[in-house]
Amino acid sequence: MNTWDNSFMSEILYTPGKGWEFQNDLNYNFYHGYSAGFGRPEVQWDLGISKAIKSVTLGLKVSDILNQ
């Protein structure tokens, strides 16, 4: 059996200043050579926000927003 697993990834990190940081991750996975019903393409989208206050960083991350 000849199978291929492929992936594209994009990460955007924006730091506007004053301790703020915004992160956007997008992953696209697709497959070739699998039996019917297996190897469906997947998209995973994650978002994060964080704030640095002195020596502490508080953050929130939401994973798999599209729920695939």
C-alpha contacts under 8 A as a table, 3 or more apart, distances in Angstrom:
res1	aa1	res2	aa2	distance
1	M	33	G	7.39
2	N	33	G	5.92
3	T	31	Y	7.35
3	T	32	H	5.55
3	T	33	G	4.42
3	T	34	Y	6.27
4	W	31	Y	5.55
4	W	32	H	4.99
4	W	33	G	6.46
5	D	29	N	7.36
5	D	30	F	6.22
5	D	31	Y	4.65
5	D	32	H	6.66
6	N	29	N	5.68
6	N	30	F	5.29
6	N	31	Y	5.96
7	S	27	N	7.03
7	S	28	Y	5.60
7	S	29	N	4.37
7	S	30	F	6.36
8	F	27	N	5.80
8	F	28	Y	5.16
8	F	29	N	6.51
9	M	25	D	7.47
9	M	26	L	5.78
9	M	27	N	4.49
9	M	28	Y	6.41
10	S	25	D	5.78
10	S	26	L	5.20
10	S	27	N	6.50
11	E	23	Q	7.27
11	E	24	N	5.76
11	E	25	D	4.51
11	E	26	L	6.50
12	I	23	Q	5.76
12	I	24	N	5.14
12	I	25	D	6.49
13	L	21	E	7.12
13	L	22	F	5.82
13	L	23	Q	4.62
13	L	24	N	6.56
14	Y	21	E	5.79
14	Y	22	F	5.10
14	Y	23	Q	6.42
15	T	19	G	7.72
15	T	20	W	5.89
15	T	21	E	4.53
15	T	22	F	6.38
16	P	19	G	7.99
16	P	20	W	6.30
16	P	21	E	6.90
17	G	20	W	5.72
17	G	21	E	7.72
19	G	50	S	7.92
19	G	51	K	5.18
19	G	52	A	4.60
19	G	53	I	6.82
20	W	49	I	7.44
20	W	50	S	5.82
20	W	51	K	4.57
20	W	52	A	6.55
21	E	49	I	5.71
21	E	50	S	5.21
21	E	51	K	6.38
22	F	47	L	7.69
22	F	48	G	5.80
22	F	49	I	4.59
22	F	50	S	6.62
23	Q	47	L	5.67
23	Q	48	G	4.87
23	Q	49	I	6.25
24	N	45	W	7.54
24	N	46	D	5.99
24	N	47	L	4.73
24	N	48	G	6.54
25	D	45	W	5.75
25	D	46	D	5.09
25	D	47	L	6.38
26	L	43	V	7.24
26	L	44	Q	5.81
26	L	45	W	4.60
26	L	46	D	6.52
27	N	43	V	5.67
27	N	44	Q	5.11
27	N	45	W	6.48
28	Y	41	P	7.30
28	Y	42	E	5.76
28	Y	43	V	4.56
28	Y	44	Q	6.54
29	N	41	P	5.61
29	N	42	E	5.19
29	N	43	V	6.47
30	F	39	G	6.88
30	F	40	R	6.62
30	F	41	P	4.31
30	F	42	E	6.48
31	Y	34	Y	7.22
31	Y	39	G	5.14
31	Y	40	R	6.81
31	Y	41	P	6.62
32	H	39	G	6.97
34	Y	38	F	5.82
34	Y	39	G	5.78
35	S	38	F	5.65
35	S	39	G	7.65
36	A	39	G	7.99
37	G	40	R	7.08
42	E	68	Q	6.55
43	V	66	L	7.53
43	V	68	Q	6.79
44	Q	63	S	7.82
44	Q	64	D	5.11
44	Q	65	I	7.19
44	Q	66	L	6.70
44	Q	67	N	7.70
44	Q	68	Q	6.96
45	W	63	S	6.66
45	W	64	D	5.09
45	W	65	I	5.56
45	W	66	L	6.53
46	D	61	K	7.21
46	D	62	V	5.66
46	D	63	S	4.48
46	D	64	D	5.52
46	D	65	I	6.22
47	L	61	K	5.74
47	L	62	V	5.33
47	L	63	S	6.68
47	L	65	I	8.00
48	G	59	G	7.19
48	G	60	L	5.63
48	G	61	K	4.14
48	G	62	V	6.25
49	I	59	G	5.62
49	I	60	L	5.46
49	I	61	K	6.51
50	S	57	T	6.66
50	S	58	L	5.46
50	S	59	G	3.93
50	S	60	L	6.30
51	K	57	T	5.59
51	K	58	L	5.36
51	K	59	G	6.36
52	A	55	S	7.08
52	A	56	V	5.77
52	A	57	T	4.17
52	A	58	L	6.35
53	I	56	V	5.29
53	I	57	T	6.03
53	I	58	L	7.77
54	K	57	T	7.97
62	V	65	I	6.67
64	D	67	N	5.22
64	D	68	Q	6.97
